[in-house]
Amino acid sequence: MSTKVTGIARRPGTFGCRRNSSTISLRRETGGLTAQPQGNGGGHGKLTGVTGWLKARVAVKGEITLDELMAELAEAHNIDVHRATVWRVLRGLGLTDKKSPAGA
């Protein structure tokens, strides 16, 4: 009984894996396989210059909605962003979405 072997995936001992050229390059260039930093580095989004304004606005207004903040950003700073973007900035500032009891 003969078995036809084709490609790396069918060779014994390879476990169906192929070598990744980026892995080989990384090992050659750095001497190891340490993960590279992920993400874009942060600190340069649309709302970077207005984080202080956002924090102050929430402090003054109290229970303001994300949609209201979006509208105020568009009116006061001519910045058009999605509510998720506003939420990420607020979360980064340590503000939560918890409402106070009885709306007080």
C-alpha positions in Angstrom: 0.0 0.0 0.0 1.6 3.3 -1.1 0.7 6.7 0.2 1.2 9.7 -2.0 2.7 12.6 0.1 2.2 16.1 -1.2 3.0 19.4 0.4 4.3 20.2 3.9 0.9 19.5 5.5 1.2 15.8 4.9 4.8 15.2 5.9 5.2 13.3 9.1 6.1 15.5 12.1 4.8 18.8 10.7 1.3 18.5 12.3 -0.3 20.2 9.3 1.6 23.4 9.9 3.4 25.5 7.3 6.4 27.7 8.0 5.5 31.4 8.2 8.0 33.7 6.5 7.3 36.5 9.0 8.2 34.1 11.8 11.4 33.1 10.1 12.3 36.7 9.4 11.5 37.7 13.0 13.8 35.0 14.4 16.5 36.0 12.0 16.3 39.7 12.8 15.8 39.6 16.5 17.2 36.3 17.6 13.9 35.3 19.1 10.1 35.2 18.7 9.1 37.9 21.1 5.7 39.4 20.2 5.8 42.9 18.7 3.8 45.7 20.2 0.2 45.6 19.0 -2.2 48.5 18.2 -1.7 51.9 16.8 0.0 53.5 19.9 -3.0 55.6 20.7 -3.1 59.3 21.7 -3.8 60.7 18.3 -7.5 60.2 17.7 -10.2 62.8 16.9 -11.0 63.5 20.6 -7.4 63.8 21.9 -7.7 67.6 22.1 -11.0 67.7 23.8 -10.8 65.0 26.5 -10.6 67.7 29.2 -13.7 69.4 27.8 -15.5 66.1 27.8 -14.6 65.4 31.4 -15.7 68.9 32.4 -18.9 68.7 30.4 -19.9 65.4 32.1 -19.0 66.9 35.5 -21.2 70.0 34.9 -24.1 68.4 33.2 -24.3 65.2 35.3 -26.2 62.5 33.5 -25.6 63.4 29.9 -26.2 60.8 27.2 -23.6 59.8 24.6 -25.9 61.2 21.9 -26.1 64.6 23.7 -22.3 64.6 23.9 -22.0 63.8 20.2 -24.3 66.7 19.4 -22.4 69.1 21.6 -19.0 68.0 20.1 -20.4 68.6 16.6 -21.7 72.1 17.6 -18.9 73.3 19.9 -15.9 71.7 18.2 -17.0 70.7 14.8 -16.1 67.1 15.5 -18.3 64.3 14.1 -17.7 61.0 15.9 -19.6 57.8 16.6 -21.0 57.3 20.1 -18.6 54.3 20.6 -15.7 56.7 20.2 -17.1 59.0 22.8 -17.7 56.1 25.1 -14.1 54.8 24.8 -12.7 58.2 25.7 -15.1 58.5 28.7 -14.1 55.0 29.8 -10.5 55.9 29.5 -11.1 58.9 31.7 -12.5 56.6 34.4 -16.1 57.6 33.9 -18.7 54.9 34.1 -22.2 54.4 32.7 -23.7 53.9 36.1 -26.7 56.1 36.8 -27.3 57.6 40.2 -30.3 56.4 42.2 -33.6 58.0 41.3 -31.9 60.2 38.7 -30.4 62.4 41.3 
